[in-house]
Amino acid sequence: MGDLPPDLVRTIQPFAGVGTDFAGPFFVKSSNLRNARSHKAYLCVFVCLSTKAVHLELVSALSTEAFLAKLGRFVSRRGLPDLIGSDCGTNYKGTDKYLKEVVEFLSSNRTYLGNAMSKKGIQWKFDPPACPHWGGIFEAVVKVAKTHLRRVIGETILTFEELATVFCKIEAVLNSLPLCPLSSDPNDFEVLTPGHFLIGQPLNALPEYPFRETNSSRLSRFDLLQQMTHSFWHRWSLEYLHLLQQRIKWSDKTDPPRVGDLVLVKEPNALPLYWRRGRIVKLSYGSDGVPRVTEVLVGDSVFQRAVATLSRLPIYSRTYFLMPGAGVCLGKILTI
């Protein structure tokens, strides 16, 4: 396997280099009336190549004009990127062509505004045709969002506003992903997340009633959206924890946990965007010399937990860079 591309390890501000892709279609309706007509809509994904922060937005079509409008909204909220990576879709090709024509027009204008604006061009990198693995960092987000959304939403048809609300909440869930510890202090349980690069602190959710186990036919439309968000969080958080704790039996040995490791404690009923964290303070070994049980410091309490119920954060083989105005930037990107 080759090294990571340079675009993934640059010390730049969030969303200065992005990868983008579409997922869908999702059916939406114009109103909550019983016989309201439904039509297709799509999920547009932007992923920061350096911090893995995610930006999700609902788009009404796959046309060049629709993506240009979406790109304008993205730039207004996240800033102008200098690099965009995507596949060879006709909407991306059309947008690239349009932006080059605008830059060429401004370059031919000798006014100060024209000279200044012509320097703000966007470099567009297209993946080869039929090679989705080239865009692995944003294809992984598309897979996660699309797979769990299909399971959570099912056959329910939401309005455009309702589906846009669900996407925004899912964006916050994906941006709460724990990447690594913030420090090596054994009393520090904070972790670095993509939310730190966006707002300078972890993302939090509004308090909501636990509707995940409630029959959806008994819920109002507003409560139904909360249930969908809770279900997405439950599925995705458990999947992420399992990936951190993968073991290959009988063939390869895995690195055993150590005292002082920062771990995520598996809790199936955890609140959205809440990851319970702890430090291993003691290990108990089995007859084979492998650690089986641990004592974990969580807050001010010490709990005894099996090793299989803990997921260590990937803290080894990582490089950190100081980036002015944005704190710490990961030198290596965690893949989902």
N, C-alpha and C positions, 0 to 999 in steps of 0.2 A: 504494500500500500504506500502511495506517495505521501509527501508532506502536505500539510494544510496549505491552501492557496494564500498568497500574501494578503489578499483582501480580507481574510478572516482574522488576521492578527495585527492589523494596523491600530495604532493608538489615535483614534479619531473620536469625534463626538457621536452620540447615538444617532442613527439613521443617516449618517453621512454616506455610508455605503449600504444599499439595501438589495434584497432579493424579493421578487414579487411573483405571484401566481394566482390563478383563479381556482375556485372549487364550486361544485354545484352541478346542476341547478337545484334551487330550492323554490318551492311554490309558495307564493304569497297572494293575499287577496286584498282588494281595495278597501274593505270595511268589515265589520263584525256581523253584518247581516247574513242571514242563513243562506241566501242564494247569491251572494256576492261572487263575481267572477274572479278566478285565480289566474295568475300569470307567473312566468319564471323570473327568478332573481338569482344573483350569484354572490359568492363570498370572495372578496379581493383581499389577499394577504400580503403584507409588507413585513419583512423580517430584517432587523439590523444585523449586518454581517459581523460586527465586532462584539456587540453586547448580547445578541440574540433576543433583544426586545421585539415585541410583536405588535403590529397595528392591523386591526381587522375592520373592514367596512363592507356594507351591503351595496351592491351595484345592480342596476336594473337591466343591464345588457352587456354583451361581450364586444360591443363595437368600439372603434377608436375614439369616437366622441365621448362615450360613457367613461372610458378609461382616462381620457384627458381631464374630464371633470373630476373624477376620483383622484387623479394625481394632483390636481390643483388644491383639493381639500386636504390631501395628505401634506403637501408642502406648506400650506397655511398653518397647519397645526404642529408639524414636526420639523420644519425647515427644509431647505433645498438640498437634496443629495447630490454628490458629485459622481456617484456610480450607481447604476441600476443593473441588476442581473435578472434575466428572465429566459423563458423558452422562446421559440420562434413563432409565437402566435401572431396572426395578422393584425390584431389590435396593438400589440407591442411594436411591431414593425411600422405600423401607421403612425403611432405616437412618436417614435424615434425620427421618422421622416419629417413629421410636422415640426418637431423641436429644432431639427437641423435647419429647416427652412427659416424659422423665426430667428435663429442665431445668425444665419447668413444675411438676412435682411437687416438686422441690427448692426452687424459688422460693416455693412455698406453705408450705414448712416453715420455721418461724421460728427454728430452732436455728442455731448458729454454723456447723455443718457444712453445713447446707442453704444458707445465704446464701453461703458460700464456694464451694461446688460449682456453684451456679446461675450464677456469673459465668464459668465455664469452658465456655461453650457454643461450638459450632463453626458458623461460617458456611459454608453449602453453596451453591455456585454450579453450576447445571445449564446445560449447553449446550442450544441449541435442538434439537428433534428433527431427525434426518437431516442434521446439520451436524457431521460429525467433524472438519472443519478448524478448528473453534473450539477444540478441545483439541489443537492441533498439537504442543505440547511433550511431552505424554505419548503421543499417538498415534504420534509418531515412534519412541519407545522400544518401543512395542508392535510396530510394523512391523519394527524391527531384530531384536528378540528372536524374534518369531514366524517371520519369514522364514528366518533362519539356523538356528533350532532345527529347523524342518521338514527342512531339508537335512541337518543333522548327525545328528539322531536317526533320521530315515527311518521304516522300519517296525518298528524295535526298540521293544518294550514294556518299560519299566522298572518297578521297584517304586516305591511312593510315596516311600520314603526315598531311593532312588537319584535320582529326578527332582528331589526337593527339594535334593539335594546339587549336581546340575548347575545348578539355578537360582541357588544361592548363589555358585557359581564364576562364572557369567555376570554376576551382580550386581557382583562385584569387577572383572571385565573392563570393564563399562560405566562403573564409577566410576573407572577409570584413564584416562579420556579426557583428553588434554592440551587445556587451554583457552587458555592464553596463558603467556608467560614470567613468572617470578616477579619478575624485575628486568631492568633495561637493561644490567647489567654484562656486557661481552663475554666474561668468563671464567665466567659463571654459566650452566649448562646446565639448571637446574631449571625445571620448568613447573608451573603451577597445575592441579590436577585436583580433581574432586569429592571424592576421598579425603581431601584436605587439610582440607576442611570437616567431615569425619566423624571422623577420628582424628588430624588435625594433621600428617600426613605421607603420602607416596604409599603406595598399597596394594601389597603384595608377595604372591607366591604361593609355596607350598611347592615345593621341588625335585621334579621328576617326570621319568620317562623319556619320551623322544620317541616316542610311539606313533602319530603322525598318519598315517604311511605304512604302518603294519603292518596286515595283514589282520585284521579284527575277529573272525573265527572262531577265531583263535589266542589271543585275549586272555581273561583272566578278567573277571568282572563289574566288579571294582574298576578294572582297567586299561582296560576299555571306557569307563568314565566319564571317565577322564583323556583318552582319545582324543577323546571328544566335546568336552571343554572346549578341547583344543588346536585342533580343527577349527573351532570357533566363533571362537576368538581369531584364527586365520589368516584366515578369511573377513571378519570384521568389521573387523579392523585395516587390511587392504588396502582395504576399501571406504571407510573413514574417510580414509585417506591420499589416495585418488583424489579424494574430494570437496574436499580442501584444494587440490588442484592442477588444478582444472578449467580448461579453456581453450575459448573459443568461437572457432573458426577463421573467418577471412576477414571477419567482420562487426564484432567488437569487439576492441579492444586490451586486453590484460591488463597489470596492474602488474608490471614486471620486478623480479626479486630485487635486493636491495641488500647491500652489504658490512655485516656485523654482524647480519643477520637470523638469528633462531633457527629452525632447520629440523629436521624429522624425516626421517631417512634410511630409505628403503624397504628393508626386509630381509624376504624371504619366510620365513626360518627363525628369526625372532626368538622368544625365549621369551615365554610368556604374561605379560601385564602389564608387559613391558619395551619401552620406546620408546627407540631409539637417537637421541640428539639431538646437534646440532652447530651451530657458528656459521660463516657464510660469511666467509672472510677475503680472497678474491680472485675476481674475475670475468674470464672470457675471452669476448670478443665475436665473433660471426660476421661475415660480410661485409655483412649487412644491419643491423648495429649492435645486434642483439639478443643478450643474454647466453646462451650455449649451454653453457658448461662452468664449473664453480666449483671452488674449493679450499675444503674444509670442515674446520674444526678440530673433531675428535671426541676428547674427552679430552685426551691429550697428543700426539696424532698428527694430521697433516694429510692428508686424502684428496682425490683428484680425482674429482669426480662430475659427471655430466650434470645439467643443471637439471631435466630431466624425472623424475629419480629422487629429487628432494627435494620435500618438502611444507612450505611455510612455515606457521607458526602464525598465526592471525588476530589480529594485534597492533594493528591500526589501528582507529580510531573506537570505542575502548572507554573506559569510565569505571569507576573503581575507588572503592569506598567502604570506609572502615575500620569494622569491626564488632566491638565488644567481645567478646572471648572466642572469636572465630571467624576472626581474621585479615582477609583481603581478600575482599570480595564483588563478584562481577561485576555491573556495571551493565547490560550488554547480554548477552543469552543467545545462545550459539552453537547453531544448529539443525543437526540431522543430516539 
